[in-house]
Amino acid sequence: MSIDRRRSARVEILGRVHGHSVSHDVAVTVRELSLGGMAIETAFSFPVGAVHQFKLTLGDGAHVLLSGQARHCRPLTSPDASGRFVTGFEFVDDAPDRSPRVGDLMDKIR
């Protein structure tokens, strides 16, 4: 049994939010989102501890710009996901109003 140490509940996002790594200028697949962080899928790995900036956009154009620190990165193991990685990011407080903006985006998703 694993212990979930997250401070806020995750929402499965696949297909509802478009993610973009500003740091790498590439699209990312947002798998899950919470007030404290997110899990993304990419074709490359992120070094654990690195901080990156992301833009998350809904279909109606609402978006947030935020920074996250990579907490873990693992390769996907399914046969059809060769060369894909899932990285968990914890949002960092480089913008004082970050939580309400992420919360507003999550309210629109639910």
C-alpha positions in Angstrom: 0.0 0.0 0.0 1.4 3.4 -1.0 0.9 6.5 1.1 -0.4 9.6 -0.8 1.4 12.6 0.7 -0.3 15.3 -1.6 -1.8 18.3 0.1 -4.5 18.7 -2.5 -6.6 16.3 -4.5 -5.6 15.6 -8.1 -8.0 16.0 -11.1 -7.4 13.8 -14.1 -7.0 16.2 -17.0 -6.1 14.3 -20.2 -7.5 16.3 -23.2 -9.0 19.1 -21.2 -6.0 21.3 -20.7 -3.3 22.0 -23.3 0.2 22.3 -21.8 3.2 24.0 -23.1 6.7 24.0 -21.6 7.9 27.6 -21.9 11.4 26.4 -21.0 11.7 24.0 -23.9 9.1 25.6 -26.3 7.3 22.3 -26.8 3.8 21.0 -26.1 3.3 18.7 -23.1 0.5 16.4 -22.2 -1.0 17.3 -18.8 -2.2 14.1 -17.2 -3.2 15.3 -13.7 -3.5 18.7 -12.0 -3.9 19.8 -8.4 -3.5 23.1 -6.5 0.0 22.0 -5.6 1.3 20.4 -8.8 0.8 18.4 -11.9 1.9 15.3 -13.8 2.9 15.7 -17.4 3.8 13.3 -20.2 6.6 14.1 -22.6 9.0 12.5 -25.1 12.0 13.6 -23.0 12.9 13.4 -19.3 13.2 16.3 -16.9 16.0 16.3 -14.4 14.7 16.0 -10.8 15.0 19.3 -9.0 15.0 21.5 -12.1 12.5 24.3 -12.2 10.6 24.9 -15.4 7.9 27.3 -16.5 4.6 26.1 -18.1 1.6 27.6 -19.8 -1.7 25.7 -19.3 -4.6 26.6 -21.5 -8.3 25.5 -21.6 -10.3 25.2 -24.8 -11.9 28.6 -24.1 -8.5 30.3 -24.1 -8.3 30.7 -20.3 -4.7 30.1 -19.2 -2.2 30.3 -16.4 1.6 30.7 -16.5 3.3 28.9 -13.6 6.6 27.4 -12.5 7.1 23.9 -11.2 10.0 21.9 -9.7 10.4 18.4 -11.0 10.0 16.0 -8.1 10.2 12.7 -10.0 10.5 11.5 -13.6 9.9 8.0 -14.8 9.7 6.2 -18.2 6.4 4.9 -19.2 6.5 1.1 -19.4 3.6 0.2 -21.7 4.6 -1.3 -25.0 3.1 1.6 -27.0 4.7 4.3 -24.9 8.3 3.7 -25.8 10.4 6.8 -25.3 7.7 8.6 -23.2 8.2 9.9 -19.7 5.9 11.1 -16.8 7.2 13.8 -14.6 5.6 15.1 -11.4 6.0 18.8 -10.8 5.4 20.7 -7.6 4.4 24.3 -8.2 6.8 26.8 -6.8 5.8 30.2 -5.3 7.4 32.6 -7.7 4.1 34.4 -8.2 2.1 35.4 -5.1 -1.3 34.9 -6.8 -0.5 31.4 -8.3 -2.9 29.4 -6.2 -6.1 31.3 -7.0 -5.2 31.2 -10.7 -4.7 27.5 -10.7 -7.8 27.1 -8.6 -9.8 29.2 -11.1 -8.6 27.0 -14.0 -9.5 23.8 -12.0 -13.0 25.2 -11.3 -13.6 25.6 -15.0 -12.4 22.0 -15.6 -14.8 20.4 -13.1 
